[in-house]
Amino acid sequence: TYFVHLEHMPLTSNGKINRKALPAPEASLQQTAEYVPPGNETESKLTDLWKEVLGISHAGIKHNFFDLGGNSIRAAALAARIHKELDVNLSLKDIFKFPTIEQLADKALHMDKNRYVPIPAAKEMPYYPVSSAQRRMYLLSHTEGGELTYNMTGAMNVEGTIDPERLNAAFRKLIARHEALRTSFDLYEGEPAQRIHQNVDFTIERIQASEEEAEDRVLDFIKAFDLAKPPLMRAGLIEIEPARHVLVVDMHHIISDGVPS
């Protein structure tokens, strides 16, 4: 996390914060630690995994995972990838305790091998049990006043020409690939259960708005989901100008989770 001192907040013409005008933090690898390249095969493999998990192109063995954008969820992802690639079962606590590649490599070299075994796919069934968290979300989503409690909404500005059909096709491929996006929730033998559908309908909603209206259109887009009707994700494309859009994606927490930025 970085803090940038501003004399004043940049505002749009209607008095709201102009996020596009906010300056980017001036942080670099050189400001966090001296760059030292990998010195052995384990450090090289860990460096590649760090770059993949963190989405960066450069990392040295003395850089701190959390200084480069790491967080608890990315640390869990890193631990899983290390187990899969190196057959070493590091814990989440280990990532926090040994936050550099140099430290992690030394820790890994002194651990016994633990072969990674993937979780087998569940056999095909008409309904599947839900987790305790999903059961709680299902019940609370059906209580008065709780319909929007678990909506997870994100919006992003998109500059340039958009082909709506290609965007629709991309979302449909995403839904076809991930079973969670084709899952519905209903009562089965008196208990909440989840059902995976082979095919679901999906179309991006097209919306016209001025720049001043865009934020209100995003808020209007957030609606309660019918958990029995997949996909529990919807997308809207708000056109401000022919080459300026806001893409809004709304999902239910029962099929997804957030990742800290």
C-alpha positions as CSV (number, residue, x, y, z in Angstrom):
1,T,0.0,0.0,0.0
2,Y,1.3,3.5,-0.9
3,F,0.1,6.9,0.1
4,V,0.3,9.9,-2.1
5,H,0.0,13.4,-0.6
6,L,-2.4,15.7,-2.6
7,E,-3.0,19.4,-2.1
8,H,-6.6,18.8,-3.2
9,M,-8.7,16.0,-4.7
10,P,-9.4,16.3,-8.4
11,L,-13.1,16.6,-9.1
12,T,-15.3,16.1,-12.1
13,S,-17.7,18.8,-13.4
14,N,-20.5,17.5,-11.1
15,G,-18.3,17.6,-8.0
16,K,-17.4,13.9,-7.7
17,I,-13.9,12.5,-7.3
18,N,-12.2,12.2,-10.7
19,R,-10.4,8.9,-10.3
20,K,-8.7,9.1,-13.7
21,A,-6.9,12.3,-12.7
22,L,-5.5,10.8,-9.5
23,P,-1.6,10.4,-9.7
24,A,-0.2,6.9,-9.7
25,P,2.1,6.1,-6.7
26,E,5.8,6.4,-7.7
27,A,6.9,3.0,-6.4
28,S,9.5,0.7,-7.9
29,L,11.4,-2.4,-7.1
30,Q,14.5,-0.3,-6.5
31,Q,12.7,1.5,-3.7
32,T,11.8,-1.8,-1.9
33,A,15.2,-3.6,-2.0
34,E,18.3,-4.1,-4.0
35,Y,17.9,-6.4,-7.0
36,V,19.7,-9.7,-6.6
37,P,19.1,-12.4,-9.2
38,P,18.3,-16.1,-8.4
39,G,21.3,-18.1,-7.4
40,N,20.0,-21.7,-7.7
41,E,17.2,-23.7,-9.4
42,T,14.8,-23.4,-6.4
43,E,15.2,-19.6,-6.4
44,S,14.7,-19.5,-10.1
45,K,11.5,-21.5,-9.9
46,L,10.2,-19.4,-7.0
47,T,11.0,-16.2,-9.0
48,D,8.8,-17.4,-11.9
49,L,6.0,-18.3,-9.5
50,W,6.2,-14.9,-7.8
51,K,6.0,-13.1,-11.2
52,E,3.0,-15.2,-12.2
53,V,1.1,-14.7,-9.0
54,L,1.8,-11.0,-8.6
55,G,1.5,-10.2,-12.3
56,I,4.9,-8.5,-12.4
57,S,7.8,-8.9,-14.9
58,H,10.7,-8.5,-12.5
59,A,11.6,-9.7,-9.0
60,G,14.8,-10.3,-7.1
61,I,15.4,-12.8,-4.3
62,K,15.6,-10.1,-1.6
63,H,12.3,-8.3,-2.6
64,N,9.5,-8.7,-0.1
65,F,6.4,-10.4,-1.5
66,F,4.0,-8.0,0.2
67,D,5.9,-4.9,-0.9
68,L,5.4,-6.0,-4.5
69,G,1.6,-6.3,-4.1
70,G,1.2,-9.5,-2.3
71,N,-1.7,-10.1,0.1
72,S,-3.3,-13.0,2.0
73,I,-5.2,-14.4,-1.0
74,R,-2.1,-14.1,-3.3
75,A,0.0,-15.7,-0.6
76,A,-2.4,-18.6,-0.5
77,A,-2.3,-18.9,-4.3
78,L,1.6,-18.8,-4.1
79,A,1.6,-21.6,-1.5
80,A,-0.6,-23.7,-3.7
81,R,1.5,-23.2,-6.8
82,I,4.7,-24.0,-4.9
83,H,3.2,-27.2,-3.7
84,K,2.2,-28.1,-7.2
85,E,5.5,-27.1,-8.9
86,L,8.1,-28.0,-6.2
87,D,6.3,-30.7,-4.2
88,V,6.9,-28.7,-1.0
89,N,3.8,-28.0,1.1
90,L,4.5,-24.5,2.5
91,S,1.8,-23.0,4.8
92,L,0.3,-19.6,4.5
93,K,2.1,-18.8,7.8
94,D,5.4,-19.7,6.0
95,I,4.8,-17.1,3.3
96,F,4.3,-14.4,5.9
97,K,7.3,-15.6,8.0
98,F,9.6,-15.9,5.0
99,P,8.5,-13.1,2.6
100,T,11.5,-13.1,0.3
101,I,12.5,-15.6,-2.4
102,E,15.8,-16.2,-0.7
103,Q,14.1,-17.1,2.6
104,L,11.4,-19.2,1.0
105,A,14.0,-21.1,-1.0
106,D,16.1,-21.9,2.1
107,K,12.9,-23.0,3.9
108,A,11.8,-25.2,1.0
109,L,15.3,-26.9,0.7
110,H,15.1,-28.0,4.3
111,M,11.6,-29.5,4.0
112,D,10.6,-33.1,3.1
113,K,9.0,-33.6,-0.3
114,N,5.2,-33.8,-0.2
115,R,3.9,-34.8,-3.6
116,Y,1.1,-32.6,-4.9
117,V,-2.1,-34.7,-5.5
118,P,-4.9,-32.8,-7.3
119,I,-8.4,-33.0,-5.9
120,P,-10.4,-35.4,-8.0
121,A,-13.5,-34.2,-9.8
122,A,-16.8,-35.0,-8.1
123,K,-19.0,-37.5,-9.8
124,E,-22.0,-36.1,-11.8
125,M,-25.1,-35.7,-9.6
126,P,-28.4,-33.8,-10.0
127,Y,-27.7,-31.8,-6.8
128,Y,-24.6,-31.2,-4.7
129,P,-24.4,-30.2,-1.0
130,V,-23.5,-26.6,-0.2
131,S,-20.8,-25.4,2.2
132,S,-21.8,-23.9,5.6
133,A,-21.0,-20.4,4.2
134,Q,-23.2,-21.0,1.1
135,R,-26.0,-22.2,3.3
136,R,-25.8,-19.1,5.4
137,M,-25.8,-16.8,2.3
138,Y,-28.7,-18.7,0.8
139,L,-30.8,-18.3,3.9
140,L,-29.9,-14.6,4.4
141,S,-30.5,-13.8,0.8
142,H,-34.1,-15.0,1.2
143,T,-34.8,-12.8,4.3
144,E,-36.4,-9.5,3.9
145,G,-33.8,-6.8,3.5
146,G,-31.0,-9.3,2.8
147,E,-31.6,-9.6,-1.0
148,L,-28.6,-7.4,-1.9
149,T,-26.3,-8.2,1.0
150,Y,-24.1,-10.6,-1.0
151,N,-24.0,-8.7,-4.4
152,M,-20.4,-8.2,-5.5
153,T,-20.2,-5.4,-8.0
154,G,-17.3,-4.0,-10.0
155,A,-17.2,-1.3,-12.6
156,M,-14.4,-0.2,-14.9
157,N,-13.9,2.5,-17.5
158,V,-13.2,1.2,-21.0
159,E,-11.6,3.6,-23.5
160,G,-11.8,2.8,-27.2
161,T,-14.2,1.1,-29.6
162,I,-16.0,-2.0,-28.3
163,D,-17.4,-4.9,-30.3
164,P,-20.4,-5.9,-28.1
165,E,-20.8,-9.3,-29.8
166,R,-17.2,-10.2,-29.1
167,L,-17.6,-9.1,-25.5
168,N,-20.7,-11.2,-25.2
169,A,-18.9,-14.2,-26.7
170,A,-16.0,-13.7,-24.2
171,F,-18.4,-13.8,-21.2
172,R,-20.2,-16.8,-22.6
173,K,-16.9,-18.7,-23.0
174,L,-16.1,-17.8,-19.4
175,I,-19.4,-19.1,-18.2
176,A,-19.0,-22.3,-20.2
177,R,-15.6,-22.9,-18.7
178,H,-16.4,-22.4,-15.1
179,E,-19.1,-24.5,-13.4
180,A,-19.6,-22.0,-10.6
181,L,-21.0,-19.6,-13.2
182,R,-23.6,-22.2,-14.3
183,T,-24.7,-23.1,-10.8
184,S,-28.0,-22.4,-9.2
185,F,-29.2,-22.9,-5.6
186,D,-32.6,-24.2,-4.5
187,L,-34.1,-26.5,-1.8
188,Y,-33.5,-30.2,-2.3
189,E,-35.2,-32.6,0.1
190,G,-35.8,-29.5,2.4
191,E,-32.2,-28.3,2.4
192,P,-30.3,-25.8,0.4
193,A,-28.4,-27.5,-2.5
194,Q,-26.5,-26.5,-5.6
195,R,-27.2,-27.6,-9.2
196,I,-24.8,-27.3,-12.1
197,H,-26.4,-26.6,-15.5
198,Q,-24.9,-27.5,-18.8
199,N,-26.1,-24.4,-20.6
200,V,-27.3,-21.0,-19.4
201,D,-28.4,-17.9,-21.3
202,F,-26.3,-14.7,-21.0
203,T,-26.5,-11.4,-22.7
204,I,-24.8,-8.1,-21.7
205,E,-27.3,-5.4,-21.0
206,R,-26.7,-2.2,-23.1
207,I,-27.3,1.1,-21.4
208,Q,-27.0,4.7,-22.6
209,A,-26.0,7.4,-20.2
210,S,-24.2,10.8,-19.9
211,E,-21.0,11.1,-17.8
212,E,-23.1,12.7,-15.0
213,E,-25.6,9.8,-15.1
214,A,-23.1,7.0,-15.3
215,E,-22.6,6.5,-11.5
216,D,-26.4,6.4,-11.0
217,R,-26.8,3.8,-13.8
218,V,-24.2,1.6,-12.1
219,L,-26.2,1.8,-8.8
220,D,-29.4,1.1,-10.7
221,F,-27.8,-2.0,-12.3
222,I,-27.4,-3.7,-8.9
223,K,-30.5,-5.9,-8.3
224,A,-31.3,-9.0,-6.3
225,F,-30.5,-12.3,-7.9
226,D,-32.9,-15.2,-8.1
227,L,-30.6,-17.9,-6.8
228,A,-32.6,-20.6,-8.7
229,K,-31.8,-19.0,-12.0
230,P,-28.2,-19.1,-13.3
231,P,-26.0,-17.5,-14.1
232,L,-25.6,-15.6,-10.8
233,M,-23.6,-13.0,-12.7
234,R,-24.8,-10.2,-14.9
235,A,-22.9,-7.6,-16.9
236,G,-23.9,-4.2,-18.3
237,L,-22.2,-2.0,-20.8
238,I,-22.9,1.7,-20.2
239,E,-22.2,3.8,-23.3
240,I,-21.2,7.4,-22.4
241,E,-19.7,8.1,-25.9
242,P,-19.1,5.9,-28.9
243,A,-15.5,5.2,-27.6
244,R,-16.1,5.6,-23.9
245,H,-17.9,2.9,-21.8
246,V,-18.3,1.7,-18.3
247,L,-18.4,-2.1,-17.9
248,V,-20.3,-3.2,-14.9
249,V,-20.2,-6.8,-13.5
250,D,-22.5,-7.9,-10.7
251,M,-22.1,-11.4,-9.1
252,H,-23.5,-13.1,-6.1
253,H,-21.0,-14.0,-3.3
254,I,-22.4,-17.5,-3.1
255,I,-20.5,-18.4,-6.3
256,S,-17.5,-16.1,-6.0
257,D,-15.1,-14.3,-3.7
258,G,-13.2,-11.0,-3.9
259,V,-9.5,-10.5,-4.3
260,P,-7.9,-7.5,-2.6
261,S,-6.3,-5.1,-5.0
